[in-house]
Amino acid sequence: VSQERKRGKKMKSSKKVLAFALAAAMVVTAVPATNAQAASTAKLSATKATIYAGSTKTLSVKAPKSWKNVKVTKVSTSKKSVATIKKTATKKVKVTAVKAGTAKVTVKVTYKKSAKKNAKTYTKSLKSTITVKNPSLTLDQTTVSVNVGEKVTVKATAKPSSATVEYTSSNSAVATVEDGVITGVTEGTADIKAVATYGSKKLQSIVKVTVVDPAATKINTVNV
């Protein structure tokens, strides 16, 4: 009887070991399958992107190596008033930001699973969500006063930061400006204009400058 019990225990133990082995084998085989499935999925280089009005962004099709003759055949946008899209190459499209908002762009591609001439052609739609923001320009001061021969700096903050900012003076005989640094030349007033350029968009802001001549003020005070 004791021997039968021992045999029974051994059989149960063997079954448990076999069950664990099978479970482990299933896990091991499941991992490569998941990776293979992920590798077989095509997508755009950006499934979501934020760009500023007046600028463009290029999206490319990222397809697995097993796909043959991959090419963009059709493009569309959910809101042309926000963002437009155009095919620029076999596997590339260009998105142009129009105004603030959100648009979903769709890129339809065709591909084959074999390089053979008569291989079946498959289609797939790839999507990307485009968020468009308006560029902006702000100045830390809108009015400044500076003495003749002295300097004062005005700081401009442009968004996006890649925008270029240029400054000009409405009257360089009164005040000059270079990279936001204003220099008082002679007594009077002038407008300093800051212009930010980003893509096809231009924004401007004005700083009103008053230049004071301390020497002239002192003479007038003495005369009085």
PAVEXBA-791015 format. One record per residue: residue number from 0; residue in one letter; x negated, y, z of N, C-alpha, C in turn. Coordinates in steps of 0.2 Angstrom, whole numbers, padded with zeros to 4 digits. Layout:
REC resi resn  n.px  n.py  n.pz ca.px ca.py ca.pz  c.px  c.py  c.pz
REC  NUM    A     X     Y     Z     X     Y     Z     X     Y     Z
...
END
This chain:
REC resi resn  n.px  n.py  n.pz ca.px ca.py ca.pz  c.px  c.py  c.pz
REC    0    V -0004 -0006  0000  0000  0000  0000 -0004  0006  0000
REC    1    S -0010  0006  0004 -0014  0012  0005 -0018  0013 -0002
REC    2    Q -0019  0008 -0006 -0022  0009 -0012 -0018  0012 -0017
REC    3    E -0011  0010 -0017 -0006  0013 -0021 -0005  0020 -0020
REC    4    R -0006  0022 -0014 -0005  0029 -0012 -0011  0033 -0014
REC    5    K -0017  0030 -0014 -0023  0033 -0016 -0022  0034 -0024
REC    6    R -0020  0029 -0027 -0019  0030 -0035 -0014  0035 -0036
REC    7    G -0009  0035 -0032 -0004  0041 -0034 -0007  0047 -0033
REC    8    K -0011  0048 -0027 -0014  0055 -0026 -0018  0057 -0032
REC    9    K -0022  0052 -0034 -0027  0053 -0040 -0023  0055 -0046
REC   10    M -0018  0052 -0047 -0014  0053 -0053 -0011  0060 -0053
REC   11    K -0009  0062 -0047 -0006  0069 -0046 -0011  0074 -0047
REC   12    S -0017  0073 -0044 -0023  0077 -0044 -0025  0078 -0052
REC   13    S -0025  0073 -0055 -0027  0073 -0062 -0022  0077 -0067
REC   14    K -0016  0076 -0065 -0011  0080 -0068 -0012  0088 -0067
REC   15    K -0013  0089 -0061 -0014  0097 -0059 -0020  0099 -0063
REC   16    V -0026  0095 -0063 -0032  0098 -0067 -0030  0099 -0074
REC   17    L -0026  0094 -0077 -0024  0094 -0084 -0020  0100 -0086
REC   18    A -0015  0102 -0081 -0011  0107 -0082 -0015  0114 -0082
REC   19    F -0020  0114 -0077 -0024  0120 -0077 -0028  0121 -0083
REC   20    A -0031  0116 -0086 -0035  0116 -0092 -0031  0118 -0098
REC   21    L -0025  0116 -0098 -0020  0118 -0104 -0019  0125 -0103
REC   22    A -0017  0127 -0097 -0016  0135 -0096 -0022  0139 -0098
REC   23    A -0028  0137 -0096 -0034  0141 -0098 -0035  0141 -0105
REC   24    A -0034  0135 -0109 -0034  0135 -0116 -0030  0139 -0119
REC   25    M -0023  0140 -0117 -0018  0144 -0120 -0021  0152 -0119
REC   26    V -0023  0153 -0114 -0026  0160 -0113 -0031  0162 -0117
REC   27    V -0036  0157 -0118 -0042  0158 -0122 -0040  0159 -0130
REC   28    T -0035  0155 -0132 -0033  0155 -0139 -0029  0161 -0140
REC   29    A -0025  0164 -0135 -0021  0170 -0136 -0025  0176 -0137
REC   30    V -0031  0177 -0134 -0034  0183 -0134 -0037  0185 -0142
REC   31    P -0040  0180 -0145 -0042  0181 -0152 -0036  0183 -0156
REC   32    A -0030  0180 -0155 -0024  0181 -0159 -0022  0188 -0158
REC   33    T -0022  0191 -0152 -0020  0197 -0151 -0024  0202 -0154
REC   34    N -0031  0201 -0154 -0036  0205 -0157 -0035  0205 -0165
REC   35    A -0034  0200 -0167 -0033  0199 -0175 -0027  0203 -0177
REC   36    Q -0022  0202 -0173 -0015  0206 -0174 -0017  0214 -0174
REC   37    A -0020  0216 -0169 -0022  0223 -0169 -0026  0225 -0175
REC   38    A -0031  0221 -0177 -0035  0223 -0182 -0032  0223 -0189
REC   39    S -0026  0220 -0190 -0023  0220 -0196 -0018  0225 -0197
REC   40    T -0017  0230 -0192 -0013  0235 -0192 -0016  0242 -0195
REC   41    A -0013  0245 -0200 -0016  0251 -0203 -0013  0257 -0199
REC   42    K -0017  0263 -0199 -0014  0269 -0196 -0018  0275 -0199
REC   43    L -0015  0280 -0197 -0018  0287 -0199 -0024  0288 -0194
REC   44    S -0028  0292 -0196 -0034  0294 -0192 -0032  0298 -0186
REC   45    A -0026  0301 -0186 -0023  0304 -0180 -0016  0303 -0180
REC   46    T -0013  0300 -0175 -0006  0298 -0175 -0002  0304 -0172
REC   47    K -0006  0309 -0169 -0003  0315 -0167 -0009  0320 -0167
REC   48    A -0007  0327 -0168 -0012  0332 -0169 -0009  0339 -0167
REC   49    T -0013  0343 -0165 -0011  0350 -0164 -0015  0355 -0168
REC   50    I -0012  0359 -0172 -0015  0363 -0176 -0012  0370 -0176
REC   51    Y -0016  0375 -0178 -0013  0382 -0178 -0010  0384 -0185
REC   52    A -0005  0388 -0185 -0002  0391 -0191 -0007  0394 -0195
REC   53    G -0007  0392 -0202 -0012  0395 -0206 -0018  0391 -0208
REC   54    S -0018  0385 -0204 -0024  0381 -0205 -0022  0374 -0208
REC   55    T -0027  0370 -0210 -0025  0363 -0212 -0029  0358 -0209
REC   56    K -0026  0352 -0209 -0030  0346 -0206 -0029  0340 -0211
REC   57    T -0035  0337 -0212 -0035  0331 -0216 -0034  0324 -0212
REC   58    L -0029  0320 -0215 -0028  0314 -0211 -0030  0308 -0216
REC   59    S -0034  0303 -0214 -0036  0298 -0218 -0033  0291 -0216
REC   60    V -0032  0287 -0221 -0029  0280 -0219 -0034  0275 -0217
REC   61    K -0033  0273 -0211 -0038  0268 -0208 -0035  0261 -0209
REC   62    A -0037  0257 -0214 -0034  0250 -0215 -0039  0245 -0214
REC   63    P -0037  0239 -0212 -0041  0233 -0211 -0045  0231 -0217
REC   64    K -0051  0228 -0216 -0055  0226 -0222 -0051  0221 -0226
REC   65    S -0047  0217 -0223 -0043  0212 -0227 -0038  0215 -0232
REC   66    W -0037  0221 -0231 -0032  0225 -0236 -0036  0227 -0242
REC   67    K -0033  0225 -0248 -0036  0227 -0254 -0032  0232 -0258
REC   68    N -0036  0237 -0262 -0032  0242 -0266 -0028  0246 -0262
REC   69    V -0030  0248 -0257 -0026  0253 -0252 -0025  0260 -0255
REC   70    K -0019  0262 -0256 -0019  0269 -0259 -0012  0272 -0257
REC   71    V -0013  0279 -0256 -0007  0283 -0254 -0002  0284 -0260
REC   72    T  0004  0282 -0259  0009  0283 -0265  0014  0288 -0264
REC   73    K  0016  0290 -0258  0021  0295 -0256  0020  0298 -0249
REC   74    V  0021  0305 -0249  0021  0308 -0243  0027  0312 -0241
REC   75    S  0028  0313 -0235  0034  0317 -0233  0033  0320 -0227
REC   76    T  0037  0326 -0225  0037  0329 -0219  0045  0330 -0216
REC   77    S  0046  0330 -0210  0052  0330 -0207  0054  0338 -0207
REC   78    K  0049  0342 -0207  0051  0350 -0207  0046  0353 -0211
REC   79    K  0048  0355 -0217  0043  0359 -0222  0042  0366 -0219
REC   80    S  0046  0368 -0215  0046  0375 -0212  0040  0375 -0207
REC   81    V  0039  0370 -0204  0033  0369 -0199  0027  0367 -0202
REC   82    A  0027  0361 -0206  0021  0358 -0209  0022  0355 -0215
REC   83    T  0018  0356 -0220  0019  0353 -0227  0013  0348 -0227
REC   84    I  0014  0343 -0232  0009  0338 -0233  0008  0336 -0240
REC   85    K  0002  0335 -0242  0000  0334 -0249 -0006  0328 -0249
REC   86    K -0005  0324 -0254 -0010  0319 -0256 -0016  0322 -0259
REC   87    T -0022  0321 -0256 -0028  0324 -0259 -0033  0319 -0262
REC   88    A -0032  0313 -0260 -0037  0307 -0262 -0033  0301 -0261
REC   89    T -0036  0295 -0264 -0033  0289 -0263 -0031  0287 -0256
REC   90    K -0035  0289 -0251 -0033  0287 -0245 -0033  0293 -0240
REC   91    K -0032  0299 -0243 -0032  0305 -0239 -0026  0310 -0240
REC   92    V -0024  0313 -0235 -0018  0318 -0236 -0020  0325 -0232
REC   93    K -0018  0330 -0234 -0019  0337 -0231 -0013  0339 -0228
REC   94    V -0013  0341 -0222 -0007  0344 -0218 -0008  0351 -0218
REC   95    T -0004  0356 -0220 -0004  0363 -0219  0001  0365 -0214
REC   96    A -0002  0369 -0209  0003  0371 -0203  0006  0378 -0206
REC   97    V  0012  0379 -0205  0016  0384 -0208  0018  0389 -0202
REC   98    K  0022  0386 -0197  0024  0390 -0191  0025  0386 -0185
REC   99    A  0025  0389 -0179  0026  0385 -0173  0031  0380 -0173
REC  100    G  0030  0374 -0171  0035  0369 -0170  0032  0362 -0171
REC  101    T  0037  0357 -0171  0034  0350 -0172  0037  0347 -0178
REC  102    A  0033  0343 -0182  0035  0340 -0188  0032  0333 -0188
REC  103    K  0036  0328 -0191  0033  0322 -0191  0032  0320 -0199
REC  104    V  0026  0319 -0200  0024  0317 -0207  0023  0310 -0208
REC  105    T  0025  0308 -0214  0025  0300 -0216  0021  0299 -0222
REC  106    V  0017  0294 -0222  0012  0293 -0227  0014  0286 -0229
REC  107    K  0016  0285 -0235  0018  0278 -0238  0012  0275 -0242
REC  108    V  0009  0269 -0240  0004  0266 -0243  0005  0260 -0246
REC  109    T  0002  0258 -0252  0003  0251 -0254 -0004  0247 -0254
REC  110    Y -0004  0241 -0253 -0010  0237 -0253 -0009  0230 -0255
REC  111    K -0014  0226 -0256 -0014  0219 -0257 -0018  0215 -0252
REC  112    K -0016  0209 -0252 -0020  0204 -0247 -0025  0200 -0251
REC  113    S -0025  0201 -0257 -0030  0198 -0261 -0032  0203 -0267
REC  114    A -0038  0202 -0269 -0041  0206 -0275 -0039  0203 -0281
REC  115    K -0035  0198 -0282 -0033  0195 -0288 -0028  0200 -0291
REC  116    K -0028  0200 -0298 -0024  0204 -0302 -0017  0203 -0301
REC  117    N -0014  0197 -0300 -0007  0196 -0299 -0005  0195 -0292
REC  118    A -0010  0198 -0288 -0008  0197 -0280 -0002  0202 -0279
REC  119    K  0002  0200 -0274  0008  0203 -0272  0006  0210 -0269
REC  120    T  0010  0215 -0270  0009  0222 -0268  0014  0223 -0262
REC  121    Y  0011  0225 -0256  0014  0227 -0250  0015  0234 -0249
REC  122    T  0019  0236 -0245  0020  0243 -0243  0020  0244 -0236
REC  123    K  0018  0250 -0233  0018  0251 -0226  0019  0259 -0225
REC  124    S  0023  0261 -0220  0023  0268 -0219  0020  0270 -0213
REC  125    L  0015  0275 -0213  0011  0277 -0207  0014  0284 -0205
REC  126    K  0014  0285 -0199  0017  0292 -0196  0012  0295 -0192
REC  127    S  0013  0302 -0191  0009  0306 -0187  0014  0312 -0185
REC  128    T  0013  0314 -0178  0017  0319 -0176  0012  0326 -0175
REC  129    I  0015  0331 -0179  0011  0337 -0179  0014  0342 -0175
REC  130    T  0010  0345 -0171  0012  0351 -0167  0009  0357 -0169
REC  131    V  0013  0362 -0171  0010  0368 -0174  0010  0374 -0169
REC  132    K  0005  0377 -0167  0005  0383 -0163  0003  0389 -0167
REC  133    N  0006  0395 -0164  0004  0401 -0168 -0003  0404 -0165
REC  134    P -0007  0406 -0169 -0013  0409 -0166 -0012  0415 -0162
REC  135    S -0016  0418 -0158 -0015  0424 -0154 -0021  0427 -0153
REC  136    L -0020  0434 -0151 -0026  0438 -0149 -0024  0443 -0144
REC  137    T -0028  0443 -0139 -0027  0448 -0133 -0033  0451 -0131
REC  138    L -0032  0457 -0129 -0038  0461 -0127 -0037  0463 -0119
REC  139    D -0043  0463 -0116 -0043  0464 -0108 -0041  0471 -0107
REC  140    Q -0042  0476 -0112 -0040  0483 -0110 -0037  0486 -0117
REC  141    T -0032  0490 -0116 -0029  0493 -0121 -0030  0501 -0122
REC  142    T -0033  0504 -0116 -0035  0510 -0116 -0042  0511 -0112
REC  143    V -0047  0514 -0115 -0053  0515 -0111 -0055  0522 -0112
REC  144    S -0059  0524 -0107 -0062  0531 -0107 -0070  0530 -0106
REC  145    V -0074  0533 -0110 -0081  0533 -0110 -0084  0539 -0111
REC  146    N -0090  0541 -0107 -0094  0547 -0108 -0098  0547 -0114
REC  147    V -0100  0552 -0117 -0104  0553 -0123 -0111  0550 -0121
REC  148    G -0113  0545 -0125 -0119  0542 -0124 -0119  0536 -0120
REC  149    E -0113  0534 -0117 -0112  0528 -0113 -0109  0523 -0117
REC  150    K -0109  0517 -0114 -0105  0511 -0117 -0100  0508 -0113
REC  151    V -0095  0505 -0116 -0090  0501 -0112 -0088  0495 -0117
REC  152    T -0087  0489 -0113 -0086  0483 -0117 -0079  0481 -0117
REC  153    V -0076  0479 -0122 -0069  0477 -0123 -0069  0469 -0125
REC  154    K -0066  0465 -0121 -0066  0458 -0122 -0060  0455 -0126
REC  155    A -0061  0452 -0131 -0055  0449 -0135 -0055  0442 -0134
REC  156    T -0049  0439 -0133 -0048  0432 -0132 -0043  0430 -0138
REC  157    A -0046  0425 -0142 -0043  0423 -0148 -0041  0415 -0147
REC  158    K -0035  0413 -0149 -0033  0406 -0149 -0031  0405 -0156
REC  159    P -0034  0399 -0159 -0040  0395 -0157 -0046  0399 -0156
REC  160    S -0051  0396 -0152 -0057  0399 -0151 -0062  0399 -0157
REC  161    S -0060  0396 -0162 -0064  0396 -0168 -0062  0402 -0173
REC  162    A -0057  0405 -0171 -0055  0411 -0175 -0061  0416 -0174
REC  163    T -0062  0420 -0180 -0067  0425 -0180 -0064  0432 -0178
REC  164    V -0067  0436 -0174 -0065  0443 -0172 -0070  0448 -0174
REC  165    E -0067  0453 -0178 -0071  0459 -0180 -0068  0465 -0177
REC  166    Y -0072  0470 -0176 -0070  0476 -0173 -0072  0482 -0178
REC  167    T -0067  0487 -0178 -0069  0493 -0182 -0066  0499 -0179
REC  168    S -0069  0505 -0180 -0067  0511 -0177 -0064  0516 -0182
REC  169    S -0058  0519 -0180 -0055  0523 -0184 -0059  0530 -0185
REC  170    N -0063  0531 -0181 -0067  0538 -0181 -0074  0536 -0178
REC  171    S -0079  0534 -0182 -0085  0533 -0180 -0089  0539 -0177
REC  172    A -0087  0545 -0179 -0090  0551 -0177 -0089  0552 -0169
REC  173    V -0083  0549 -0167 -0082  0549 -0160 -0084  0543 -0156
REC  174    A -0083  0537 -0159 -0084  0531 -0155 -0086  0526 -0160
REC  175    T -0091  0522 -0159 -0093  0517 -0163 -0092  0510 -0159
REC  176    V -0092  0504 -0163 -0091  0498 -0160 -0095  0493 -0163
REC  177    E -0097  0488 -0159 -0101  0482 -0162 -0100  0477 -0157
REC  178    D -0097  0471 -0160 -0096  0465 -0156 -0092  0467 -0149
REC  179    G -0087  0472 -0149 -0083  0473 -0143 -0087  0479 -0139
REC  180    V -0093  0481 -0140 -0096  0486 -0136 -0095  0493 -0140
REC  181    I -0091  0497 -0136 -0090  0504 -0138 -0095  0509 -0136
REC  182    T -0097  0513 -0140 -0102  0518 -0138 -0099  0525 -0139
REC  183    G -0098  0529 -0134 -0096  0536 -0135 -0101  0540 -0139
REC  184    V -0099  0544 -0144 -0103  0548 -0148 -0102  0555 -0147
REC  185    T -0096  0558 -0148 -0094  0565 -0147 -0087  0565 -0144
REC  186    E -0086  0570 -0140 -0079  0571 -0137 -0074  0570 -0142
REC  187    G -0069  0567 -0140 -0063  0566 -0144 -0059  0559 -0143
REC  188    T -0055  0557 -0148 -0052  0551 -0147 -0052  0546 -0153
REC  189    A -0052  0540 -0152 -0053  0535 -0158 -0049  0529 -0156
REC  190    D -0047  0525 -0162 -0044  0519 -0161 -0049  0513 -0163
REC  191    I -0050  0509 -0158 -0054  0503 -0160 -0049  0497 -0162
REC  192    K -0050  0494 -0168 -0046  0489 -0170 -0050  0482 -0170
REC  193    A -0047  0477 -0166 -0049  0471 -0166 -0045  0466 -0171
REC  194    V -0048  0463 -0176 -0044  0459 -0180 -0047  0451 -0180
REC  195    A -0042  0447 -0178 -0044  0440 -0178 -0042  0436 -0184
REC  196    T -0046  0432 -0187 -0045  0429 -0193 -0045  0421 -0192
REC  197    Y -0040  0418 -0193 -0040  0410 -0193 -0036  0407 -0199
REC  198    G -0040  0404 -0203 -0037  0402 -0209 -0034  0407 -0213
REC  199    S -0027  0407 -0215 -0024  0412 -0219 -0021  0418 -0215
REC  200    K -0021  0417 -0208 -0018  0421 -0203 -0023  0426 -0201
REC  201    K -0020  0433 -0200 -0024  0438 -0197 -0020  0441 -0192
REC  202    L -0023  0443 -0186 -0020  0446 -0180 -0024  0452 -0178
REC  203    Q -0021  0457 -0176 -0024  0463 -0174 -0022  0466 -0168
REC  204    S -0026  0470 -0164 -0024  0473 -0158 -0028  0480 -0158
REC  205    I -0026  0485 -0155 -0029  0491 -0154 -0031  0493 -0147
REC  206    V -0037  0496 -0147 -0039  0499 -0140 -0039  0507 -0142
REC  207    K -0036  0511 -0138 -0037  0518 -0138 -0042  0521 -0134
REC  208    V -0047  0524 -0137 -0053  0526 -0134 -0053  0534 -0133
REC  209    T -0055  0536 -0127 -0056  0543 -0126 -0063  0544 -0124
REC  210    V -0066  0548 -0128 -0073  0550 -0126 -0074  0557 -0123
REC  211    V -0077  0557 -0117 -0078  0563 -0113 -0085  0565 -0113
REC  212    D -0086  0572 -0114 -0093  0575 -0114 -0094  0578 -0107
REC  213    P -0097  0575 -0102 -0098  0578 -0095 -0101  0585 -0095
REC  214    A -0106  0586 -0100 -0109  0592 -0100 -0105  0598 -0102
REC  215    A -0100  0597 -0107 -0095  0602 -0109 -0090  0603 -0104
REC  216    T -0088  0598 -0100 -0084  0599 -0095 -0087  0603 -0089
REC  217    K -0093  0602 -0088 -0097  0606 -0083 -0097  0613 -0085
REC  218    I -0099  0614 -0091 -0099  0621 -0094 -0093  0625 -0093
REC  219    N -0087  0622 -0095 -0081  0625 -0094 -0079  0626 -0087
REC  220    T -0081  0622 -0083 -0079  0623 -0076 -0083  0629 -0073
REC  221    V -0090  0629 -0075 -0094  0635 -0073 -0091  0642 -0075
REC  222    N -0089  0642 -0082 -0086  0648 -0085 -0080  0650 -0081
REC  223    V -0076  0645 -0079 -0069  0647 -0075 -0071  0650 -0069
END
